[in-house]
Amino acid sequence: MDNQLNPQLKALIDQAFSQPINPPKKTWFYHLGLLLVAAIMILLPVIYFLFVAGAGYGVYYYATHFHTLITDEHINARASLVMYFGPLIIGGVLVIFLLLPFIPRRRPKEVILREVDPAREPLFVYFVHKVCDSVGAPRPRQINLLMEPNAYAGFRRGWLSFLSNDMRLAVGLPLISGLTIQQLAGVLAHEFGHFRQGGGMRLHYIIETIHGWFAQCVYGGGWIEEKLAQASEIRIGYVTIVVWLAHLVVWLTRWVMWGFLMAGSAISLFLSRQMEYDADQCEILVGGSRDFEATMYAIETMSGAFRRTYYMHQVSWDKRVVVSDLPALTKVEARDLLAEKKDEIIKSILTDNTRLWDTHPSPRDRITRARLQNEAGICRIEAKSKTLFTDYALLCKELTWTFFEDFFVTDEAGKTIQNVDEFRTFFKQHEPEVLARQAGV
């Protein structure tokens, strides 16, 4: 595949990736740990199913074996009704609460701006494939562009792609705007490092799916507790007692499940961090130890800058004003943020520890490992990543508006679109007014 617009850059890419890298092989301890974590996580839904079945059978058994309470002449009529129907109501509420996670729910829509067309962006696709081949991973069948300073990879169609190499790569335009080609090559190599984890990636997908489902078991069903709280305000003797007991049973059940979730989380997140360390090996071998560290600083800075652009548009949206190029705005804000707080950013990264509930190792721990390896990296192309695209500025402007349409759910009518400098000036002029209004001044 040739890109007639920049044959010199294509030649540099060919030269950089003329030889594949040789990441270290995974140890038997890694594979054993992966299987152990998967087994433990699979036990969680099994325990949950048994708990649901036990609760359901308990309600059934009570209903069929204790109905004589209603006809017992030695018990007050009202008390006998409460003694029989009270536990049934409490048990029924508990069973409904436990069954809620089995109701299918619509997943949040992922904001994918565009799938990269190889005919429009041949050099970028060629570059992605070269990085992928150097890592020894299957090529992604789909490359998506996002509006966030991040990149990730996974199965293109979820479970439908689980048994195949039907992978996809997602890359954020703000990330591309802020990185050099060797840094972007390292980031992509990291994601493709997950591709080459094969069975590990699939087991991890199962683990994450179970973890997400179990989290839904724990944190879902809040509306039941809200209804019980409202019903508890009814002051009718026995009814109030039954409602409060039902509320207590649901609350205790949630906390028991939370304990199981935390135990599973600690184990699965440990595995997730080990997989990140493994993928880091690919990034370091491709981009080099020095650029691995520089990329950590760059991503942290761009993330902070991107959050600031959200705030800036919260201020400007009231006036129906938006920026024309969000990645360019992010890059400028990152530049200013780095100029103002460079030492603070570096210090926060180099003093941060990995915590038990972190999905990724801390940047400090990852940088420490990269420094110890002291790799030069095979890709030493210092050009900006945006040069991989046919017309990057036009692409960013097109997708900025697509992002605003999806994110703000609005139309183009009545909007003022400003370039980066105009927008920043507008923001500085109107921020005090918005802050004063929010403060009620």
C-alpha positions as CSV (number, residue, x, y, z in Angstrom):
1,M,0.0,0.0,0.0
2,D,1.6,3.3,-1.1
3,N,0.9,6.9,0.0
4,Q,1.9,9.1,-2.8
5,L,1.6,12.2,-0.5
6,N,4.6,11.3,1.7
7,P,6.8,8.5,0.3
8,Q,9.8,9.7,2.5
9,L,7.8,9.0,5.7
10,K,6.7,5.6,4.4
11,A,10.3,4.7,3.7
12,L,11.2,5.7,7.3
13,I,8.4,3.5,8.6
14,D,9.7,0.6,6.5
15,Q,13.2,1.1,7.9
16,A,12.0,1.4,11.5
17,F,9.9,-1.8,11.4
18,S,12.2,-3.9,9.2
19,Q,12.7,-6.4,12.0
20,P,10.2,-7.8,14.5
21,I,10.8,-7.3,18.2
22,N,11.2,-10.3,20.6
23,P,9.1,-9.7,23.7
24,P,10.0,-12.0,26.6
25,K,7.8,-15.1,26.9
26,K,5.3,-15.4,29.6
27,T,6.2,-17.6,32.5
28,W,4.3,-20.6,33.8
29,F,3.5,-18.5,36.9
30,Y,1.7,-16.0,34.7
31,H,-0.4,-18.7,33.0
32,L,-1.1,-20.4,36.3
33,G,-2.2,-17.2,37.9
34,L,-4.5,-16.4,34.9
35,L,-6.2,-19.8,35.2
36,L,-6.5,-19.4,39.0
37,V,-8.1,-16.0,38.7
38,A,-10.5,-17.2,36.0
39,A,-11.6,-20.1,38.2
40,I,-12.2,-17.9,41.2
41,M,-14.2,-15.3,39.2
42,I,-16.3,-18.1,37.6
43,L,-17.2,-19.2,41.2
44,L,-18.8,-15.8,41.9
45,P,-21.8,-16.3,39.6
46,V,-22.1,-19.9,40.7
47,I,-22.4,-18.7,44.3
48,Y,-24.8,-16.1,43.3
49,F,-27.0,-18.6,41.4
50,L,-27.1,-20.8,44.4
51,F,-28.0,-17.9,46.6
52,V,-30.9,-17.0,44.3
53,A,-32.1,-20.6,44.1
54,G,-31.9,-20.9,47.9
55,A,-33.9,-17.7,48.5
56,G,-36.5,-18.8,45.9
57,Y,-36.8,-22.2,47.4
58,G,-37.0,-20.7,50.9
59,V,-40.0,-18.6,49.9
60,Y,-41.7,-21.6,48.2
61,Y,-41.1,-23.8,51.2
62,Y,-42.4,-21.3,53.7
63,A,-45.5,-20.6,51.6
64,T,-46.3,-24.4,51.3
65,H,-45.5,-25.5,54.8
66,F,-46.5,-22.6,57.1
67,H,-49.9,-21.8,55.7
68,T,-51.4,-23.3,58.9
69,L,-50.5,-20.1,60.7
70,I,-53.5,-18.4,59.1
71,T,-55.9,-21.0,60.6
72,D,-54.2,-21.4,64.0
73,E,-56.9,-20.5,66.6
74,H,-54.3,-19.9,69.3
75,I,-52.8,-16.9,67.4
76,N,-54.5,-13.5,67.0
77,A,-56.0,-13.2,63.5
78,R,-54.0,-10.0,62.6
79,A,-50.8,-11.5,64.1
80,S,-51.3,-14.7,62.1
81,L,-51.6,-12.8,58.8
82,V,-48.4,-10.8,59.6
83,M,-46.5,-14.0,60.6
84,Y,-47.5,-15.8,57.4
85,F,-47.5,-13.0,54.8
86,G,-44.7,-10.9,56.4
87,P,-41.9,-13.4,55.6
88,L,-43.4,-14.1,52.2
89,I,-43.3,-10.4,51.3
90,I,-39.7,-10.0,52.7
91,G,-38.6,-13.1,50.8
92,G,-40.4,-12.0,47.6
93,V,-38.7,-8.6,47.7
94,L,-35.3,-10.3,48.2
95,V,-35.9,-12.7,45.3
96,I,-37.0,-9.8,43.0
97,F,-33.9,-7.8,44.1
98,L,-31.7,-10.8,43.3
99,L,-33.3,-11.5,39.9
100,L,-32.9,-7.9,38.6
101,P,-29.4,-8.4,37.2
102,F,-30.8,-11.1,34.9
103,I,-32.9,-8.5,33.1
104,P,-31.0,-7.3,30.0
105,R,-30.0,-3.7,30.1
106,R,-29.0,-1.3,27.3
107,R,-25.3,-0.6,27.4
108,P,-24.1,3.0,27.2
109,K,-23.4,4.0,23.6
110,E,-19.8,4.2,22.8
111,V,-18.9,7.5,21.1
112,I,-17.0,6.3,18.0
113,L,-16.6,9.2,15.7
114,R,-15.4,7.4,12.6
115,E,-14.0,4.2,11.3
116,V,-10.7,4.8,9.5
117,D,-11.0,4.3,5.8
118,P,-7.8,2.8,4.3
119,A,-8.5,4.6,1.0
120,R,-8.6,8.0,2.7
121,E,-5.8,7.4,5.3
122,P,-3.5,4.8,3.7
123,L,-0.3,5.9,5.4
124,F,-1.8,5.8,8.9
125,V,-3.3,2.3,8.3
126,Y,0.0,1.2,6.9
127,F,1.8,2.5,10.0
128,V,-0.7,0.7,12.3
129,H,-0.2,-2.6,10.4
130,K,3.6,-2.2,10.6
131,V,3.6,-1.7,14.3
132,C,1.2,-4.7,14.7
133,D,3.4,-7.0,12.6
134,S,6.5,-6.0,14.6
135,V,4.8,-7.1,17.8
136,G,3.6,-10.4,16.2
137,A,-0.1,-9.7,16.8
138,P,-3.1,-10.2,14.5
139,R,-3.9,-7.0,12.6
140,P,-7.0,-5.2,13.7
141,R,-9.9,-5.5,11.3
142,Q,-11.3,-2.1,12.3
143,I,-9.6,1.1,13.4
144,N,-11.8,3.7,15.1
145,L,-11.2,7.3,16.0
146,L,-12.3,8.7,19.3
147,M,-12.3,12.2,20.9
148,E,-10.3,11.4,24.1
149,P,-6.6,11.2,24.9
150,N,-6.6,7.4,25.0
151,A,-6.2,4.2,23.0
152,Y,-7.5,0.7,23.6
153,A,-8.0,-2.6,21.8
154,G,-10.4,-5.4,22.0
155,F,-12.8,-7.8,20.3
156,R,-14.6,-6.0,17.5
157,R,-18.0,-7.6,18.1
158,G,-17.7,-8.6,21.7
159,W,-18.6,-12.2,22.3
160,L,-19.2,-12.8,18.6
161,S,-15.5,-12.2,18.0
162,F,-14.3,-14.1,21.0
163,L,-13.1,-17.2,19.3
164,S,-11.5,-15.4,16.3
165,N,-8.8,-12.7,15.7
166,D,-11.6,-10.2,14.9
167,M,-9.9,-7.3,16.7
168,R,-10.4,-3.6,16.6
169,L,-8.2,-0.7,17.7
170,A,-9.5,2.7,19.0
171,V,-7.3,5.8,19.0
172,G,-8.2,9.2,20.3
173,L,-7.5,12.3,18.1
174,P,-6.3,14.3,21.1
175,L,-3.7,11.6,21.8
176,I,-2.5,11.7,18.2
177,S,-2.2,15.5,18.4
178,G,0.1,15.4,21.3
179,L,2.5,12.6,20.4
180,T,5.4,12.0,18.1
181,I,5.4,9.0,15.7
182,Q,7.7,7.0,17.9
183,Q,5.6,7.7,21.0
184,L,2.4,6.8,19.1
185,A,4.2,3.6,17.9
186,G,4.9,2.7,21.5
187,V,1.3,3.3,22.5
188,L,0.0,1.2,19.6
189,A,2.6,-1.5,20.4
190,H,1.2,-1.6,24.0
191,E,-2.3,-2.2,22.7
192,F,-1.2,-4.8,20.2
193,G,0.7,-6.4,23.1
194,H,-2.7,-7.2,24.4
195,F,-3.6,-8.7,21.0
196,R,-0.8,-11.1,21.3
197,Q,-1.8,-12.3,24.8
198,G,-4.2,-14.6,23.0
199,G,-5.7,-16.9,25.6
200,G,-4.9,-14.5,28.4
201,M,-6.8,-11.7,26.6
202,R,-9.8,-14.1,26.2
203,L,-9.7,-15.2,29.9
204,H,-9.4,-11.6,30.9
205,Y,-12.4,-10.7,28.8
206,I,-14.4,-13.4,30.6
207,I,-13.2,-12.2,34.0
208,E,-14.1,-8.6,33.2
209,T,-17.5,-9.6,31.9
210,I,-18.3,-11.5,35.1
211,H,-16.9,-8.7,37.2
212,G,-19.1,-6.2,35.4
213,W,-22.2,-8.4,35.8
214,F,-21.5,-9.0,39.5
215,A,-21.0,-5.3,40.0
216,Q,-24.5,-4.8,38.5
217,C,-25.8,-7.4,41.1
218,V,-24.3,-5.3,43.9
219,Y,-25.1,-1.8,42.8
220,G,-28.3,-2.4,40.8
221,G,-31.8,-2.5,42.1
222,G,-31.5,0.8,44.0
223,W,-35.1,1.7,43.1
224,I,-36.3,-1.2,45.3
225,E,-34.6,0.4,48.3
226,E,-36.1,3.7,47.4
227,K,-39.6,2.3,47.2
228,L,-39.0,0.5,50.5
229,A,-37.8,3.7,52.1
230,Q,-40.9,5.5,50.9
231,A,-43.2,2.7,52.1
232,S,-41.5,2.8,55.6
233,E,-42.9,6.2,56.1
234,I,-46.4,4.6,56.3
235,R,-47.0,4.3,60.0
236,I,-49.3,1.3,60.2
237,G,-48.0,-1.0,62.9
238,Y,-47.1,-4.4,61.5
239,V,-46.8,-3.1,58.0
240,T,-44.0,-0.7,59.0
241,I,-42.2,-3.6,60.7
242,V,-42.4,-5.8,57.6
243,V,-41.2,-3.0,55.3
244,W,-38.3,-2.2,57.6
245,L,-37.3,-5.9,57.8
246,A,-37.5,-6.2,54.0
247,H,-35.3,-3.1,53.7
248,L,-32.8,-4.6,56.2
249,V,-32.6,-7.9,54.4
250,V,-31.9,-6.2,51.0
251,W,-29.3,-4.0,52.6
252,L,-27.6,-6.9,54.3
253,T,-27.7,-9.0,51.1
254,R,-26.1,-6.1,49.2
255,W,-23.2,-5.9,51.7
256,V,-22.6,-9.6,51.5
257,M,-22.4,-9.5,47.7
258,W,-20.2,-6.4,48.0
259,G,-17.7,-8.5,50.0
260,F,-17.6,-11.1,47.3
261,L,-17.2,-8.4,44.7
262,M,-14.3,-6.8,46.5
263,A,-12.6,-10.2,46.9
264,G,-13.0,-10.9,43.2
265,S,-11.9,-7.3,42.3
266,A,-8.7,-7.6,44.2
267,I,-7.8,-10.8,42.4
268,S,-8.9,-9.7,38.9
269,L,-7.3,-6.3,39.1
270,F,-4.0,-7.9,40.1
271,L,-4.2,-9.9,36.9
272,S,-5.1,-6.7,34.9
273,R,-2.0,-5.0,36.2
274,Q,0.2,-7.9,35.3
275,M,-1.2,-7.9,31.7
276,E,-0.4,-4.1,31.5
277,Y,3.2,-4.8,32.6
278,D,3.4,-7.5,29.9
279,A,2.0,-5.1,27.2
280,D,4.5,-2.4,28.4
281,Q,7.3,-4.7,27.3
282,C,6.1,-4.3,23.7
283,E,5.8,-0.5,24.1
284,I,9.3,-0.2,25.5
285,L,10.9,-2.4,22.8
286,V,9.2,-0.4,20.0
287,G,9.3,3.2,21.3
288,G,12.2,3.0,23.8
289,S,12.5,3.5,27.5
290,R,13.0,7.3,27.3
291,D,9.9,7.8,25.1
292,F,7.9,5.5,27.3
293,E,8.5,7.9,30.2
294,A,7.8,10.9,28.0
295,T,4.6,9.4,26.8
296,M,3.5,8.9,30.4
297,Y,4.0,12.6,31.1
298,A,2.3,13.6,27.8
299,I,-0.8,11.4,28.4
300,E,-1.2,12.7,32.0
301,T,-0.9,16.3,30.7
302,M,-3.3,15.8,27.8
303,S,-5.8,14.1,30.1
304,G,-5.8,17.2,32.4
305,A,-6.0,19.5,29.4
306,F,-8.9,17.5,27.9
307,R,-10.9,17.7,31.2
308,R,-10.3,21.5,31.0
309,T,-11.8,21.7,27.5
310,Y,-15.0,20.1,29.0
311,Y,-15.1,22.9,31.6
312,M,-14.5,25.5,28.9
313,H,-17.4,24.3,26.9
314,Q,-19.6,24.3,30.0
315,V,-18.9,28.0,30.1
316,S,-19.3,28.6,26.4
317,W,-22.3,26.4,25.8
318,D,-24.7,28.9,27.4
319,K,-23.7,31.3,24.6
320,R,-23.9,28.5,22.0
321,V,-20.3,28.8,21.2
322,V,-18.0,25.9,20.4
323,V,-14.4,25.4,19.2
324,S,-13.8,24.3,15.6
325,D,-10.9,21.9,16.5
326,L,-11.1,20.2,19.8
327,P,-7.8,18.2,19.5
328,A,-6.0,21.4,18.7
329,L,-7.6,23.1,21.7
330,T,-6.5,20.2,23.9
331,K,-3.0,20.5,22.6
332,V,-2.7,24.2,23.3
333,E,-4.2,23.8,26.8
334,A,-1.7,20.9,27.4
335,R,1.1,23.2,26.4
336,D,0.0,25.9,28.8
337,L,-0.6,23.3,31.6
338,L,2.8,21.9,31.1
339,A,4.4,25.4,31.2
340,E,2.5,26.2,34.4
341,K,2.7,22.9,36.3
342,K,5.4,20.8,34.7
343,D,7.2,20.1,38.0
344,E,4.0,19.4,39.8
345,I,2.9,16.9,37.1
346,I,6.2,15.0,37.1
347,K,6.2,14.9,40.9
348,S,2.6,13.6,41.1
349,I,3.5,10.8,38.6
350,L,6.8,9.8,40.2
351,T,5.4,9.7,43.8
352,D,2.2,7.8,43.0
353,N,2.0,4.2,44.2
354,T,0.0,1.3,42.8
355,R,-3.0,0.6,44.9
356,L,-5.0,-2.6,45.4
357,W,-8.0,-1.4,43.4
358,D,-6.1,0.1,40.5
359,T,-6.7,-1.5,37.0
360,H,-3.3,-0.3,35.8
361,P,0.0,-0.1,37.6
362,S,0.9,3.4,38.7
363,P,2.9,5.4,36.1
364,R,5.8,5.5,38.6
365,D,6.1,1.8,38.8
366,R,5.8,1.4,35.0
367,I,8.4,4.1,34.4
368,T,10.8,2.4,36.9
369,R,10.6,-0.8,35.0
370,A,11.2,1.0,31.7
371,R,14.2,2.8,33.1
372,L,15.7,-0.5,34.2
373,Q,15.3,-2.0,30.7
374,N,17.1,1.0,29.1
375,E,15.9,0.1,25.6
376,A,16.5,2.4,22.7
377,G,13.5,1.2,20.7
378,I,13.3,0.3,17.1
379,C,11.1,3.3,16.0
380,R,13.0,6.5,16.1
381,I,10.8,8.8,13.9
382,E,10.6,12.1,15.6
383,A,8.0,13.6,13.2
384,K,4.5,14.5,14.6
385,S,1.9,11.8,14.5
386,K,-0.5,14.0,12.6
387,T,1.8,13.8,9.5
388,L,0.6,10.2,9.1
389,F,-2.8,11.6,8.0
390,T,-3.7,13.0,4.6
391,D,-5.3,16.2,6.0
392,Y,-5.2,16.0,9.8
393,A,-6.6,19.5,10.4
394,L,-9.6,18.9,8.3
395,L,-10.2,15.5,9.9
396,C,-10.1,17.0,13.4
397,K,-12.6,19.7,12.4
398,E,-15.0,17.2,10.8
399,L,-14.9,14.9,13.9
400,T,-15.1,17.8,16.4
401,W,-18.5,18.7,15.2
402,T,-19.5,15.0,15.1
403,F,-18.4,14.7,18.7
404,F,-20.4,17.8,19.7
405,E,-23.5,16.4,17.9
406,D,-23.2,13.1,19.8
407,F,-22.2,14.5,23.1
408,F,-24.4,17.5,23.4
409,V,-27.3,16.0,21.4
410,T,-27.9,19.2,19.4
411,D,-27.9,20.6,15.9
412,E,-25.8,23.1,14.1
413,A,-28.5,25.9,14.0
414,G,-27.6,28.9,16.1
415,K,-24.1,27.8,16.9
416,T,-21.0,30.0,16.7
417,I,-17.9,28.0,15.7
418,Q,-14.7,29.7,16.6
419,N,-11.0,28.8,16.0
420,V,-8.8,27.9,19.0
421,D,-7.5,31.5,19.6
422,E,-11.0,33.0,19.3
423,F,-12.5,30.4,21.6
424,R,-9.9,30.8,24.3
425,T,-10.4,34.6,24.3
426,F,-14.2,34.1,24.4
427,F,-13.8,31.8,27.4
428,K,-11.6,34.2,29.4
429,Q,-14.1,37.0,28.8
430,H,-17.2,35.0,29.9
431,E,-15.9,32.7,32.6
432,P,-16.3,35.3,35.4
433,E,-19.9,35.9,34.4
434,V,-20.7,32.2,34.5
435,L,-19.0,31.7,37.8
436,A,-20.8,34.6,39.3
437,R,-24.2,33.3,38.1
438,Q,-23.4,29.8,39.5
439,A,-22.5,31.4,42.8
440,G,-25.8,33.3,42.8
441,V,-24.2,36.7,42.7
